[in-house]
Amino acid sequence: MFWSPPKRAPCPIKFDPGNNLHQSFIAALACLKAKQFYIEIPGVPRTEKFKQELALKAFEFKVKDFIPDQEAAKEIQADVEKQQKNKD
């Protein structure tokens, strides 16, 4: 569990437009956002073709790599160690 000691920072994964799980995630997220903003969803969202098209469109977006803040990580680690010392 992320929030239970020892804490572990999340790690990014590479988006794979050919991965069925990634395709489903992108399609679900796109449909949720479309509903939220009252945008009509073109096509049938649960078809494989629809999911593949959305995944390919999402793959075109380039996002900067996540780089964790080393100072914040050190502070968190120090806090975890302090909590563990207090428990002992």
C-alpha positions in Angstrom: 0.0 0.0 0.0 1.4 3.4 -1.0 0.3 5.3 2.2 1.3 2.7 4.7 4.9 2.5 6.0 7.3 2.1 4.4 6.1 4.7 1.9 7.0 4.1 -1.7 6.9 6.8 -4.4 4.8 6.1 -7.4 6.6 5.2 -10.6 5.5 6.1 -14.1 4.7 3.5 -16.7 5.1 3.8 -20.5 1.9 4.2 -22.3 1.4 1.5 -24.9 -1.4 2.2 -27.4 -1.4 -1.5 -28.3 -2.1 -2.7 -24.8 -5.8 -3.5 -24.3 -5.8 -2.3 -20.7 -4.3 1.0 -21.7 -6.8 1.4 -24.5 -9.7 0.7 -22.1 -8.4 3.2 -19.6 -8.1 5.9 -22.2 -11.5 5.2 -23.6 -13.1 5.2 -20.1 -11.3 8.5 -19.2 -12.3 10.2 -22.4 -15.9 9.2 -22.0 -16.0 10.4 -18.4 -14.5 13.8 -19.4 -16.9 14.0 -22.4 -19.9 13.4 -20.1 -18.6 15.9 -17.6 -18.4 18.7 -20.2 -21.6 17.6 -22.1 -19.6 16.6 -25.2 -21.3 14.1 -27.5 -19.2 10.9 -27.8 -18.7 10.0 -31.5 -19.1 6.3 -32.2 -19.6 3.4 -29.8 -17.2 3.7 -26.9 -17.0 0.0 -26.0 -15.9 -1.3 -29.4 -12.3 -2.3 -29.9 -12.0 0.0 -32.9 -13.1 3.0 -30.9 -10.6 2.1 -28.0 -7.7 1.7 -30.5 -8.4 5.0 -32.2 -8.5 6.9 -28.9 -5.3 5.2 -27.7 -3.5 6.2 -30.9 -4.7 9.8 -30.5 -3.6 9.8 -26.9 -0.2 8.4 -27.9 0.4 11.5 -30.1 0.4 13.7 -27.0 3.9 14.1 -25.5 4.1 14.6 -21.8 7.2 15.6 -20.0 8.9 12.9 -18.0 8.0 12.7 -14.3 11.0 13.6 -12.2 10.5 13.2 -8.4 11.7 15.9 -6.1 14.6 14.4 -4.3 14.4 16.8 -1.3 10.8 15.9 -0.8 11.6 12.2 -1.0 14.3 12.7 1.7 11.9 14.5 4.0 9.3 11.8 3.6 11.9 9.1 4.3 13.1 11.0 7.4 9.5 11.2 8.6 8.9 7.5 8.1 12.1 6.6 10.0 11.1 9.0 12.8 7.7 7.3 13.0 9.2 3.9 13.1 11.6 4.9 15.9 8.7 6.3 17.9 6.8 3.0 17.6 9.7 0.9 18.8 
